Amino acid sequence: MAALSSLGPGDQLDFSYLKQSLGATDGNLGAHLQRLEEAGYIKVDKTFVDRRPKTYLTATTRGRAAFEEHVAALREILDSPAGPSRG
């Protein structure tokens, strides 16, 4: 979600690029993406380029909002007095 949320609205990321960037396997990344798609957080577009299958991923408005909420919650934890030790 971080990689997809960093793109402009409507911009897409190629599955192969994301897989390589994360060092993930097809199956592992595919399983995660399926869950994100089922939650409505991403849109998956499958097409062919030069007769080869290509999968493009886009963060939805709902997915961007959920990711922003998640990041805000993490920042709150880190900034709280009970957060991680800074020593």
PDB file with one MODEL, atoms N, CA, C and O in Angstrom:
MODEL        1
ATOM      1  N   MET A   1       0.826  -1.190   0.000  1.00  0.00           N
ATOM      2  CA  MET A   1       0.000   0.000   0.000  1.00  0.00           C
ATOM      3  C   MET A   1       0.867   1.249   0.000  1.00  0.00           C
ATOM      4  O   MET A   1       0.490   2.262  -0.588  1.00  0.00           O
ATOM      5  N   ALA A   2       2.017   1.192   0.647  1.00  0.00           N
ATOM      6  CA  ALA A   2       2.886   2.368   0.672  1.00  0.00           C
ATOM      7  C   ALA A   2       3.338   2.727  -0.740  1.00  0.00           C
ATOM      8  O   ALA A   2       3.327   3.897  -1.123  1.00  0.00           O
ATOM      9  N   ALA A   3       3.729   1.727  -1.501  1.00  0.00           N
ATOM     10  CA  ALA A   3       4.185   1.986  -2.874  1.00  0.00           C
ATOM     11  C   ALA A   3       3.049   2.532  -3.733  1.00  0.00           C
ATOM     12  O   ALA A   3       3.251   3.470  -4.504  1.00  0.00           O
ATOM     13  N   LEU A   4       1.869   1.957  -3.609  1.00  0.00           N
ATOM     14  CA  LEU A   4       0.732   2.396  -4.415  1.00  0.00           C
ATOM     15  C   LEU A   4       0.227   3.765  -3.973  1.00  0.00           C
ATOM     16  O   LEU A   4      -0.178   4.577  -4.804  1.00  0.00           O
ATOM     17  N   SER A   5       0.252   4.021  -2.670  1.00  0.00           N
ATOM     18  CA  SER A   5      -0.231   5.307  -2.158  1.00  0.00           C
ATOM     19  C   SER A   5       0.713   6.449  -2.504  1.00  0.00           C
ATOM     20  O   SER A   5       0.311   7.612  -2.509  1.00  0.00           O
ATOM     21  N   SER A   6       1.961   6.122  -2.792  1.00  0.00           N
ATOM     22  CA  SER A   6       2.921   7.178  -3.137  1.00  0.00           C
ATOM     23  C   SER A   6       2.729   7.674  -4.568  1.00  0.00           C
ATOM     24  O   SER A   6       3.272   8.713  -4.944  1.00  0.00           O
ATOM     25  N   LEU A   7       1.966   6.942  -5.359  1.00  0.00           N
ATOM     26  CA  LEU A   7       1.696   7.349  -6.742  1.00  0.00           C
ATOM     27  C   LEU A   7       0.594   8.404  -6.770  1.00  0.00           C
ATOM     28  O   LEU A   7      -0.156   8.563  -5.808  1.00  0.00           O
ATOM     29  N   GLY A   8       0.511   9.105  -7.863  1.00  0.00           N
ATOM     30  CA  GLY A   8      -0.583  10.050  -8.044  1.00  0.00           C
ATOM     31  C   GLY A   8      -1.893   9.301  -8.200  1.00  0.00           C
ATOM     32  O   GLY A   8      -1.899   8.134  -8.592  1.00  0.00           O
ATOM     33  N   PRO A   9      -3.015   9.967  -7.894  1.00  0.00           N
ATOM     34  CA  PRO A   9      -4.315   9.316  -8.064  1.00  0.00           C
ATOM     35  C   PRO A   9      -4.488   8.814  -9.500  1.00  0.00           C
ATOM     36  O   PRO A   9      -4.276   9.559 -10.456  1.00  0.00           O
ATOM     37  N   GLY A  10      -4.868   7.569  -9.635  1.00  0.00           N
ATOM     38  CA  GLY A  10      -5.076   6.979 -10.956  1.00  0.00           C
ATOM     39  C   GLY A  10      -3.822   6.406 -11.592  1.00  0.00           C
ATOM     40  O   GLY A  10      -3.914   5.689 -12.588  1.00  0.00           O
ATOM     41  N   ASP A  11      -2.637   6.710 -11.033  1.00  0.00           N
ATOM     42  CA  ASP A  11      -1.406   6.140 -11.575  1.00  0.00           C
ATOM     43  C   ASP A  11      -1.336   4.658 -11.209  1.00  0.00           C
ATOM     44  O   ASP A  11      -1.876   4.230 -10.189  1.00  0.00           O
ATOM     45  N   GLN A  12      -0.669   3.894 -12.053  1.00  0.00           N
ATOM     46  CA  GLN A  12      -0.590   2.448 -11.867  1.00  0.00           C
ATOM     47  C   GLN A  12       0.841   1.994 -11.637  1.00  0.00           C
ATOM     48  O   GLN A  12       1.802   2.658 -12.025  1.00  0.00           O
ATOM     49  N   LEU A  13       0.948   0.841 -10.996  1.00  0.00           N
ATOM     50  CA  LEU A  13       2.236   0.202 -10.775  1.00  0.00           C
ATOM     51  C   LEU A  13       2.164  -1.195 -11.367  1.00  0.00           C
ATOM     52  O   LEU A  13       1.161  -1.891 -11.208  1.00  0.00           O
ATOM     53  N   ASP A  14       3.200  -1.596 -12.034  1.00  0.00           N
ATOM     54  CA  ASP A  14       3.273  -2.914 -12.649  1.00  0.00           C
ATOM     55  C   ASP A  14       3.555  -3.983 -11.588  1.00  0.00           C
ATOM     56  O   ASP A  14       4.422  -3.799 -10.734  1.00  0.00           O
ATOM     57  N   PHE A  15       2.824  -5.094 -11.646  1.00  0.00           N
ATOM     58  CA  PHE A  15       3.001  -6.198 -10.705  1.00  0.00           C
ATOM     59  C   PHE A  15       4.457  -6.644 -10.655  1.00  0.00           C
ATOM     60  O   PHE A  15       5.010  -6.834  -9.572  1.00  0.00           O
ATOM     61  N   SER A  16       5.079  -6.812 -11.809  1.00  0.00           N
ATOM     62  CA  SER A  16       6.469  -7.292 -11.856  1.00  0.00           C
ATOM     63  C   SER A  16       7.423  -6.337 -11.161  1.00  0.00           C
ATOM     64  O   SER A  16       8.331  -6.766 -10.450  1.00  0.00           O
ATOM     65  N   TYR A  17       7.217  -5.046 -11.365  1.00  0.00           N
ATOM     66  CA  TYR A  17       8.062  -4.042 -10.708  1.00  0.00           C
ATOM     67  C   TYR A  17       7.888  -4.119  -9.192  1.00  0.00           C
ATOM     68  O   TYR A  17       8.868  -4.109  -8.447  1.00  0.00           O
ATOM     69  N   LEU A  18       6.636  -4.197  -8.742  1.00  0.00           N
ATOM     70  CA  LEU A  18       6.370  -4.272  -7.305  1.00  0.00           C
ATOM     71  C   LEU A  18       6.975  -5.541  -6.708  1.00  0.00           C
ATOM     72  O   LEU A  18       7.572  -5.499  -5.633  1.00  0.00           O
ATOM     73  N   LYS A  19       6.821  -6.659  -7.400  1.00  0.00           N
ATOM     74  CA  LYS A  19       7.378  -7.934  -6.944  1.00  0.00           C
ATOM     75  C   LYS A  19       8.885  -7.831  -6.776  1.00  0.00           C
ATOM     76  O   LYS A  19       9.438  -8.267  -5.766  1.00  0.00           O
ATOM     77  N   GLN A  20       9.541  -7.256  -7.765  1.00  0.00           N
ATOM     78  CA  GLN A  20      10.994  -7.114  -7.710  1.00  0.00           C
ATOM     79  C   GLN A  20      11.410  -6.152  -6.596  1.00  0.00           C
ATOM     80  O   GLN A  20      12.371  -6.417  -5.874  1.00  0.00           O
ATOM     81  N   SER A  21      10.700  -5.053  -6.456  1.00  0.00           N
ATOM     82  CA  SER A  21      11.020  -4.058  -5.425  1.00  0.00           C
ATOM     83  C   SER A  21      10.904  -4.634  -4.026  1.00  0.00           C
ATOM     84  O   SER A  21      11.699  -4.308  -3.143  1.00  0.00           O
ATOM     85  N   LEU A  22       9.915  -5.488  -3.828  1.00  0.00           N
ATOM     86  CA  LEU A  22       9.676  -6.067  -2.506  1.00  0.00           C
ATOM     87  C   LEU A  22      10.441  -7.352  -2.263  1.00  0.00           C
ATOM     88  O   LEU A  22      10.551  -7.802  -1.123  1.00  0.00           O
ATOM     89  N   GLY A  23      10.970  -7.947  -3.321  1.00  0.00           N
ATOM     90  CA  GLY A  23      11.655  -9.227  -3.186  1.00  0.00           C
ATOM     91  C   GLY A  23      10.678 -10.343  -2.845  1.00  0.00           C
ATOM     92  O   GLY A  23      11.027 -11.298  -2.151  1.00  0.00           O
ATOM     93  N   ALA A  24       9.458 -10.215  -3.337  1.00  0.00           N
ATOM     94  CA  ALA A  24       8.401 -11.179  -3.044  1.00  0.00           C
ATOM     95  C   ALA A  24       8.286 -12.212  -4.161  1.00  0.00           C
ATOM     96  O   ALA A  24       8.769 -12.001  -5.273  1.00  0.00           O
ATOM     97  N   THR A  25       7.646 -13.317  -3.850  1.00  0.00           N
ATOM     98  CA  THR A  25       7.349 -14.307  -4.883  1.00  0.00           C
ATOM     99  C   THR A  25       6.008 -13.952  -5.521  1.00  0.00           C
ATOM    100  O   THR A  25       5.230 -13.178  -4.965  1.00  0.00           O
ATOM    101  N   ASP A  26       5.752 -14.522  -6.684  1.00  0.00           N
ATOM    102  CA  ASP A  26       4.458 -14.303  -7.349  1.00  0.00           C
ATOM    103  C   ASP A  26       3.305 -14.681  -6.424  1.00  0.00           C
ATOM    104  O   ASP A  26       2.353 -13.919  -6.254  1.00  0.00           O
ATOM    105  N   GLY A  27       3.405 -15.856  -5.835  1.00  0.00           N
ATOM    106  CA  GLY A  27       2.327 -16.362  -4.998  1.00  0.00           C
ATOM    107  C   GLY A  27       2.104 -15.537  -3.747  1.00  0.00           C
ATOM    108  O   GLY A  27       0.964 -15.258  -3.377  1.00  0.00           O
ATOM    109  N   ASN A  28       3.187 -15.144  -3.093  1.00  0.00           N
ATOM    110  CA  ASN A  28       3.070 -14.360  -1.873  1.00  0.00           C
ATOM    111  C   ASN A  28       2.471 -12.994  -2.153  1.00  0.00           C
ATOM    112  O   ASN A  28       1.537 -12.569  -1.472  1.00  0.00           O
ATOM    113  N   LEU A  29       3.004 -12.306  -3.151  1.00  0.00           N
ATOM    114  CA  LEU A  29       2.481 -10.993  -3.494  1.00  0.00           C
ATOM    115  C   LEU A  29       1.048 -11.101  -3.995  1.00  0.00           C
ATOM    116  O   LEU A  29       0.199 -10.279  -3.653  1.00  0.00           O
ATOM    117  N   GLY A  30       0.785 -12.113  -4.802  1.00  0.00           N
ATOM    118  CA  GLY A  30      -0.563 -12.305  -5.325  1.00  0.00           C
ATOM    119  C   GLY A  30      -1.585 -12.483  -4.215  1.00  0.00           C
ATOM    120  O   GLY A  30      -2.689 -11.945  -4.296  1.00  0.00           O
ATOM    121  N   ALA A  31      -1.227 -13.237  -3.175  1.00  0.00           N
ATOM    122  CA  ALA A  31      -2.137 -13.464  -2.050  1.00  0.00           C
ATOM    123  C   ALA A  31      -2.425 -12.161  -1.313  1.00  0.00           C
ATOM    124  O   ALA A  31      -3.573 -11.887  -0.963  1.00  0.00           O
ATOM    125  N   HIS A  32      -1.393 -11.357  -1.075  1.00  0.00           N
ATOM    126  CA  HIS A  32      -1.577 -10.068  -0.403  1.00  0.00           C
ATOM    127  C   HIS A  32      -2.445  -9.134  -1.248  1.00  0.00           C
ATOM    128  O   HIS A  32      -3.345  -8.469  -0.734  1.00  0.00           O
ATOM    129  N   LEU A  33      -2.164  -9.096  -2.527  1.00  0.00           N
ATOM    130  CA  LEU A  33      -2.925  -8.212  -3.409  1.00  0.00           C
ATOM    131  C   LEU A  33      -4.387  -8.647  -3.508  1.00  0.00           C
ATOM    132  O   LEU A  33      -5.282  -7.807  -3.610  1.00  0.00           O
ATOM    133  N   GLN A  34      -4.624  -9.943  -3.479  1.00  0.00           N
ATOM    134  CA  GLN A  34      -6.000 -10.433  -3.526  1.00  0.00           C
ATOM    135  C   GLN A  34      -6.782  -9.938  -2.315  1.00  0.00           C
ATOM    136  O   GLN A  34      -7.934  -9.526  -2.445  1.00  0.00           O
ATOM    137  N   ARG A  35      -6.163  -9.976  -1.143  1.00  0.00           N
ATOM    138  CA  ARG A  35      -6.832  -9.499   0.072  1.00  0.00           C
ATOM    139  C   ARG A  35      -7.094  -7.993  -0.010  1.00  0.00           C
ATOM    140  O   ARG A  35      -8.162  -7.521   0.382  1.00  0.00           O
ATOM    141  N   LEU A  36      -6.127  -7.253  -0.516  1.00  0.00           N
ATOM    142  CA  LEU A  36      -6.313  -5.805  -0.653  1.00  0.00           C
ATOM    143  C   LEU A  36      -7.422  -5.485  -1.657  1.00  0.00           C
ATOM    144  O   LEU A  36      -8.196  -4.548  -1.461  1.00  0.00           O
ATOM    145  N   GLU A  37      -7.489  -6.261  -2.719  1.00  0.00           N
ATOM    146  CA  GLU A  37      -8.537  -6.062  -3.717  1.00  0.00           C
ATOM    147  C   GLU A  37      -9.909  -6.402  -3.123  1.00  0.00           C
ATOM    148  O   GLU A  37     -10.879  -5.676  -3.340  1.00  0.00           O
ATOM    149  N   GLU A  38      -9.983  -7.492  -2.383  1.00  0.00           N
ATOM    150  CA  GLU A  38     -11.249  -7.888  -1.757  1.00  0.00           C
ATOM    151  C   GLU A  38     -11.740  -6.825  -0.767  1.00  0.00           C
ATOM    152  O   GLU A  38     -12.945  -6.636  -0.599  1.00  0.00           O
ATOM    153  N   ALA A  39     -10.807  -6.139  -0.118  1.00  0.00           N
ATOM    154  CA  ALA A  39     -11.158  -5.076   0.833  1.00  0.00           C
ATOM    155  C   ALA A  39     -11.519  -3.770   0.127  1.00  0.00           C
ATOM    156  O   ALA A  39     -11.989  -2.824   0.758  1.00  0.00           O
ATOM    157  N   GLY A  40     -11.294  -3.727  -1.189  1.00  0.00           N
ATOM    158  CA  GLY A  40     -11.587  -2.515  -1.945  1.00  0.00           C
ATOM    159  C   GLY A  40     -10.491  -1.477  -1.868  1.00  0.00           C
ATOM    160  O   GLY A  40     -10.717  -0.308  -2.181  1.00  0.00           O
ATOM    161  N   TYR A  41      -9.292  -1.895  -1.450  1.00  0.00           N
ATOM    162  CA  TYR A  41      -8.179  -0.965  -1.289  1.00  0.00           C
ATOM    163  C   TYR A  41      -7.375  -0.757  -2.566  1.00  0.00           C
ATOM    164  O   TYR A  41      -6.727   0.276  -2.734  1.00  0.00           O
ATOM    165  N   ILE A  42      -7.416  -1.735  -3.462  1.00  0.00           N
ATOM    166  CA  ILE A  42      -6.703  -1.601  -4.736  1.00  0.00           C
ATOM    167  C   ILE A  42      -7.597  -2.058  -5.878  1.00  0.00           C
ATOM    168  O   ILE A  42      -8.569  -2.790  -5.689  1.00  0.00           O
ATOM    169  N   LYS A  43      -7.234  -1.602  -7.064  1.00  0.00           N
ATOM    170  CA  LYS A  43      -7.889  -2.047  -8.291  1.00  0.00           C
ATOM    171  C   LYS A  43      -6.824  -2.769  -9.110  1.00  0.00           C
ATOM    172  O   LYS A  43      -5.710  -2.271  -9.272  1.00  0.00           O
ATOM    173  N   VAL A  44      -7.175  -3.940  -9.622  1.00  0.00           N
ATOM    174  CA  VAL A  44      -6.247  -4.744 -10.410  1.00  0.00           C
ATOM    175  C   VAL A  44      -6.732  -4.758 -11.852  1.00  0.00           C
ATOM    176  O   VAL A  44      -7.869  -5.138 -12.130  1.00  0.00           O
ATOM    177  N   ASP A  45      -5.862  -4.342 -12.766  1.00  0.00           N
ATOM    178  CA  ASP A  45      -6.170  -4.353 -14.193  1.00  0.00           C
ATOM    179  C   ASP A  45      -5.226  -5.334 -14.879  1.00  0.00           C
ATOM    180  O   ASP A  45      -4.005  -5.182 -14.837  1.00  0.00           O
ATOM    181  N   LYS A  46      -5.824  -6.351 -15.516  1.00  0.00           N
ATOM    182  CA  LYS A  46      -5.027  -7.343 -16.244  1.00  0.00           C
ATOM    183  C   LYS A  46      -5.244  -7.115 -17.729  1.00  0.00           C
ATOM    184  O   LYS A  46      -6.374  -6.971 -18.195  1.00  0.00           O
ATOM    185  N   THR A  47      -4.134  -7.084 -18.466  1.00  0.00           N
ATOM    186  CA  THR A  47      -4.184  -6.825 -19.898  1.00  0.00           C
ATOM    187  C   THR A  47      -3.037  -7.569 -20.576  1.00  0.00           C
ATOM    188  O   THR A  47      -2.291  -8.305 -19.929  1.00  0.00           O
ATOM    189  N   PHE A  48      -2.908  -7.371 -21.870  1.00  0.00           N
ATOM    190  CA  PHE A  48      -1.788  -7.954 -22.616  1.00  0.00           C
ATOM    191  C   PHE A  48      -1.006  -6.829 -23.282  1.00  0.00           C
ATOM    192  O   PHE A  48      -1.584  -5.894 -23.835  1.00  0.00           O
ATOM    193  N   VAL A  49       0.312  -6.935 -23.220  1.00  0.00           N
ATOM    194  CA  VAL A  49       1.210  -6.007 -23.899  1.00  0.00           C
ATOM    195  C   VAL A  49       2.146  -6.869 -24.737  1.00  0.00           C
ATOM    196  O   VAL A  49       2.876  -7.706 -24.206  1.00  0.00           O
ATOM    197  N   ASP A  50       2.118  -6.663 -26.031  1.00  0.00           N
ATOM    198  CA  ASP A  50       2.911  -7.496 -26.946  1.00  0.00           C
ATOM    199  C   ASP A  50       2.663  -8.988 -26.699  1.00  0.00           C
ATOM    200  O   ASP A  50       3.598  -9.786 -26.632  1.00  0.00           O
ATOM    201  N   ARG A  51       1.397  -9.338 -26.567  1.00  0.00           N
ATOM    202  CA  ARG A  51       0.945 -10.712 -26.368  1.00  0.00           C
ATOM    203  C   ARG A  51       1.403 -11.351 -25.054  1.00  0.00           C
ATOM    204  O   ARG A  51       1.335 -12.568 -24.887  1.00  0.00           O
ATOM    205  N   ARG A  52       1.866 -10.516 -24.133  1.00  0.00           N
ATOM    206  CA  ARG A  52       2.276 -11.025 -22.823  1.00  0.00           C
ATOM    207  C   ARG A  52       1.345 -10.450 -21.763  1.00  0.00           C
ATOM    208  O   ARG A  52       0.995  -9.271 -21.823  1.00  0.00           O
ATOM    209  N   PRO A  53       0.941 -11.264 -20.798  1.00  0.00           N
ATOM    210  CA  PRO A  53       0.046 -10.758 -19.754  1.00  0.00           C
ATOM    211  C   PRO A  53       0.745  -9.737 -18.868  1.00  0.00           C
ATOM    212  O   PRO A  53       1.906  -9.905 -18.495  1.00  0.00           O
ATOM    213  N   LYS A  54       0.021  -8.686 -18.543  1.00  0.00           N
ATOM    214  CA  LYS A  54       0.532  -7.636 -17.656  1.00  0.00           C
ATOM    215  C   LYS A  54      -0.540  -7.323 -16.633  1.00  0.00           C
ATOM    216  O   LYS A  54      -1.727  -7.274 -16.958  1.00  0.00           O
ATOM    217  N   THR A  55      -0.123  -7.114 -15.410  1.00  0.00           N
ATOM    218  CA  THR A  55      -1.038  -6.753 -14.336  1.00  0.00           C
ATOM    219  C   THR A  55      -0.609  -5.411 -13.781  1.00  0.00           C
ATOM    220  O   THR A  55       0.545  -5.210 -13.404  1.00  0.00           O
ATOM    221  N   TYR A  56      -1.570  -4.493 -13.739  1.00  0.00           N
ATOM    222  CA  TYR A  56      -1.323  -3.154 -13.213  1.00  0.00           C
ATOM    223  C   TYR A  56      -2.180  -2.937 -11.973  1.00  0.00           C
ATOM    224  O   TYR A  56      -3.324  -3.387 -11.905  1.00  0.00           O
ATOM    225  N   LEU A  57      -1.614  -2.247 -11.002  1.00  0.00           N
ATOM    226  CA  LEU A  57      -2.269  -2.045  -9.715  1.00  0.00           C
ATOM    227  C   LEU A  57      -2.434  -0.555  -9.442  1.00  0.00           C
ATOM    228  O   LEU A  57      -1.547   0.247  -9.733  1.00  0.00           O
ATOM    229  N   THR A  58      -3.581  -0.200  -8.879  1.00  0.00           N
ATOM    230  CA  THR A  58      -3.885   1.179  -8.529  1.00  0.00           C
ATOM    231  C   THR A  58      -4.503   1.200  -7.142  1.00  0.00           C
ATOM    232  O   THR A  58      -5.346   0.362  -6.823  1.00  0.00           O
ATOM    233  N   ALA A  59      -4.091   2.151  -6.317  1.00  0.00           N
ATOM    234  CA  ALA A  59      -4.732   2.327  -5.008  1.00  0.00           C
ATOM    235  C   ALA A  59      -6.060   3.041  -5.220  1.00  0.00           C
ATOM    236  O   ALA A  59      -6.132   4.019  -5.964  1.00  0.00           O
ATOM    237  N   THR A  60      -7.100   2.555  -4.572  1.00  0.00           N
ATOM    238  CA  THR A  60      -8.408   3.201  -4.654  1.00  0.00           C
ATOM    239  C   THR A  60      -8.468   4.340  -3.635  1.00  0.00           C
ATOM    240  O   THR A  60      -7.603   4.457  -2.768  1.00  0.00           O
ATOM    241  N   THR A  61      -9.488   5.164  -3.751  1.00  0.00           N
ATOM    242  CA  THR A  61      -9.686   6.238  -2.777  1.00  0.00           C
ATOM    243  C   THR A  61      -9.843   5.636  -1.380  1.00  0.00           C
ATOM    244  O   THR A  61      -9.283   6.145  -0.408  1.00  0.00           O
ATOM    245  N   ARG A  62     -10.598   4.564  -1.293  1.00  0.00           N
ATOM    246  CA  ARG A  62     -10.793   3.876  -0.014  1.00  0.00           C
ATOM    247  C   ARG A  62      -9.468   3.336   0.528  1.00  0.00           C
ATOM    248  O   ARG A  62      -9.196   3.435   1.725  1.00  0.00           O
ATOM    249  N   GLY A  63      -8.654   2.772  -0.348  1.00  0.00           N
ATOM    250  CA  GLY A  63      -7.366   2.231   0.063  1.00  0.00           C
ATOM    251  C   GLY A  63      -6.413   3.309   0.533  1.00  0.00           C
ATOM    252  O   GLY A  63      -5.697   3.128   1.518  1.00  0.00           O
ATOM    253  N   ARG A  64      -6.402   4.430  -0.167  1.00  0.00           N
ATOM    254  CA  ARG A  64      -5.542   5.543   0.242  1.00  0.00           C
ATOM    255  C   ARG A  64      -5.953   6.063   1.615  1.00  0.00           C
ATOM    256  O   ARG A  64      -5.102   6.345   2.458  1.00  0.00           O
ATOM    257  N   ALA A  65      -7.258   6.189   1.836  1.00  0.00           N
ATOM    258  CA  ALA A  65      -7.751   6.681   3.122  1.00  0.00           C
ATOM    259  C   ALA A  65      -7.386   5.711   4.248  1.00  0.00           C
ATOM    260  O   ALA A  65      -6.951   6.136   5.319  1.00  0.00           O
ATOM    261  N   ALA A  66      -7.561   4.417   4.008  1.00  0.00           N
ATOM    262  CA  ALA A  66      -7.230   3.415   5.022  1.00  0.00           C
ATOM    263  C   ALA A  66      -5.736   3.431   5.326  1.00  0.00           C
ATOM    264  O   ALA A  66      -5.338   3.302   6.484  1.00  0.00           O
ATOM    265  N   PHE A  67      -4.916   3.588   4.308  1.00  0.00           N
ATOM    266  CA  PHE A  67      -3.465   3.624   4.522  1.00  0.00           C
ATOM    267  C   PHE A  67      -3.075   4.874   5.300  1.00  0.00           C
ATOM    268  O   PHE A  67      -2.237   4.802   6.199  1.00  0.00           O
ATOM    269  N   GLU A  68      -3.666   6.013   4.971  1.00  0.00           N
ATOM    270  CA  GLU A  68      -3.379   7.250   5.701  1.00  0.00           C
ATOM    271  C   GLU A  68      -3.769   7.112   7.169  1.00  0.00           C
ATOM    272  O   GLU A  68      -3.039   7.577   8.046  1.00  0.00           O
ATOM    273  N   GLU A  69      -4.910   6.480   7.450  1.00  0.00           N
ATOM    274  CA  GLU A  69      -5.329   6.250   8.837  1.00  0.00           C
ATOM    275  C   GLU A  69      -4.343   5.349   9.558  1.00  0.00           C
ATOM    276  O   GLU A  69      -4.017   5.579  10.722  1.00  0.00           O
ATOM    277  N   HIS A  70      -3.871   4.327   8.867  1.00  0.00           N
ATOM    278  CA  HIS A  70      -2.899   3.397   9.453  1.00  0.00           C
ATOM    279  C   HIS A  70      -1.594   4.123   9.794  1.00  0.00           C
ATOM    280  O   HIS A  70      -1.054   3.946  10.886  1.00  0.00           O
ATOM    281  N   VAL A  71      -1.096   4.928   8.877  1.00  0.00           N
ATOM    282  CA  VAL A  71       0.140   5.683   9.111  1.00  0.00           C
ATOM    283  C   VAL A  71      -0.053   6.657  10.270  1.00  0.00           C
ATOM    284  O   VAL A  71       0.838   6.801  11.107  1.00  0.00           O
ATOM    285  N   ALA A  72      -1.201   7.326  10.331  1.00  0.00           N
ATOM    286  CA  ALA A  72      -1.479   8.264  11.424  1.00  0.00           C
ATOM    287  C   ALA A  72      -1.491   7.534  12.773  1.00  0.00           C
ATOM    288  O   ALA A  72      -0.979   8.050  13.767  1.00  0.00           O
ATOM    289  N   ALA A  73      -2.074   6.342  12.799  1.00  0.00           N
ATOM    290  CA  ALA A  73      -2.101   5.566  14.042  1.00  0.00           C
ATOM    291  C   ALA A  73      -0.687   5.170  14.459  1.00  0.00           C
ATOM    292  O   ALA A  73      -0.358   5.214  15.645  1.00  0.00           O
ATOM    293  N   LEU A  74       0.142   4.789  13.508  1.00  0.00           N
ATOM    294  CA  LEU A  74       1.531   4.438  13.826  1.00  0.00           C
ATOM    295  C   LEU A  74       2.298   5.651  14.343  1.00  0.00           C
ATOM    296  O   LEU A  74       3.081   5.540  15.287  1.00  0.00           O
ATOM    297  N   ARG A  75       2.069   6.815  13.721  1.00  0.00           N
ATOM    298  CA  ARG A  75       2.749   8.039  14.189  1.00  0.00           C
ATOM    299  C   ARG A  75       2.323   8.383  15.611  1.00  0.00           C
ATOM    300  O   ARG A  75       3.141   8.809  16.426  1.00  0.00           O
ATOM    301  N   GLU A  76       1.053   8.198  15.899  1.00  0.00           N
ATOM    302  CA  GLU A  76       0.548   8.479  17.243  1.00  0.00           C
ATOM    303  C   GLU A  76       1.230   7.582  18.265  1.00  0.00           C
ATOM    304  O   GLU A  76       1.606   8.036  19.346  1.00  0.00           O
ATOM    305  N   ILE A  77       1.388   6.313  17.924  1.00  0.00           N
ATOM    306  CA  ILE A  77       2.078   5.379  18.819  1.00  0.00           C
ATOM    307  C   ILE A  77       3.524   5.814  19.024  1.00  0.00           C
ATOM    308  O   ILE A  77       4.014   5.838  20.153  1.00  0.00           O
ATOM    309  N   LEU A  78       4.202   6.155  17.942  1.00  0.00           N
ATOM    310  CA  LEU A  78       5.605   6.550  18.032  1.00  0.00           C
ATOM    311  C   LEU A  78       5.799   7.848  18.801  1.00  0.00           C
ATOM    312  O   LEU A  78       6.807   8.019  19.487  1.00  0.00           O
ATOM    313  N   ASP A  79       4.847   8.760  18.694  1.00  0.00           N
ATOM    314  CA  ASP A  79       4.962  10.065  19.340  1.00  0.00           C
ATOM    315  C   ASP A  79       4.442  10.082  20.772  1.00  0.00           C
ATOM    316  O   ASP A  79       4.625  11.075  21.477  1.00  0.00           O
ATOM    317  N   SER A  80       3.801   9.012  21.215  1.00  0.00           N
ATOM    318  CA  SER A  80       3.237   8.981  22.562  1.00  0.00           C
ATOM    319  C   SER A  80       4.334   8.764  23.603  1.00  0.00           C
ATOM    320  O   SER A  80       5.371   8.171  23.306  1.00  0.00           O
ATOM    321  N   PRO A  81       4.097   9.247  24.822  1.00  0.00           N
ATOM    322  CA  PRO A  81       5.096   9.029  25.888  1.00  0.00           C
ATOM    323  C   PRO A  81       5.360   7.558  26.140  1.00  0.00           C
ATOM    324  O   PRO A  81       6.455   7.193  26.569  1.00  0.00           O
ATOM    325  N   ALA A  82       4.391   6.719  25.884  1.00  0.00           N
ATOM    326  CA  ALA A  82       4.570   5.268  26.094  1.00  0.00           C
ATOM    327  C   ALA A  82       5.129   4.584  24.856  1.00  0.00           C
ATOM    328  O   ALA A  82       5.247   3.359  24.818  1.00  0.00           O
ATOM    329  N   GLY A  83       5.473   5.378  23.839  1.00  0.00           N
ATOM    330  CA  GLY A  83       5.999   4.821  22.591  1.00  0.00           C
ATOM    331  C   GLY A  83       7.360   4.199  22.786  1.00  0.00           C
ATOM    332  O   GLY A  83       7.844   4.078  23.911  1.00  0.00           O
ATOM    333  N   PRO A  84       7.976   3.806  21.693  1.00  0.00           N
ATOM    334  CA  PRO A  84       9.279   3.141  21.760  1.00  0.00           C
ATOM    335  C   PRO A  84      10.309   3.992  22.495  1.00  0.00           C
ATOM    336  O   PRO A  84      10.281   5.221  22.430  1.00  0.00           O
ATOM    337  N   SER A  85      11.195   3.333  23.178  1.00  0.00           N
ATOM    338  CA  SER A  85      12.273   4.005  23.913  1.00  0.00           C
ATOM    339  C   SER A  85      13.164   4.766  22.943  1.00  0.00           C
ATOM    340  O   SER A  85      13.547   4.242  21.897  1.00  0.00           O
ATOM    341  N   ARG A  86      13.483   5.972  23.284  1.00  0.00           N
ATOM    342  CA  ARG A  86      14.332   6.799  22.427  1.00  0.00           C
ATOM    343  C   ARG A  86      15.773   6.822  22.949  1.00  0.00           C
ATOM    344  O   ARG A  86      16.584   7.620  22.478  1.00  0.00           O
ATOM    345  N   GLY A  87      16.092   5.979  23.889  1.00  0.00           N
ATOM    346  CA  GLY A  87      17.419   6.026  24.508  1.00  0.00           C
ATOM    347  C   GLY A  87      18.301   5.055  23.955  1.00  0.00           C
ATOM    348  O   GLY A  87      19.457   4.965  24.369  1.00  0.00           O
TER     349      GLY A  87
ENDMDL
END
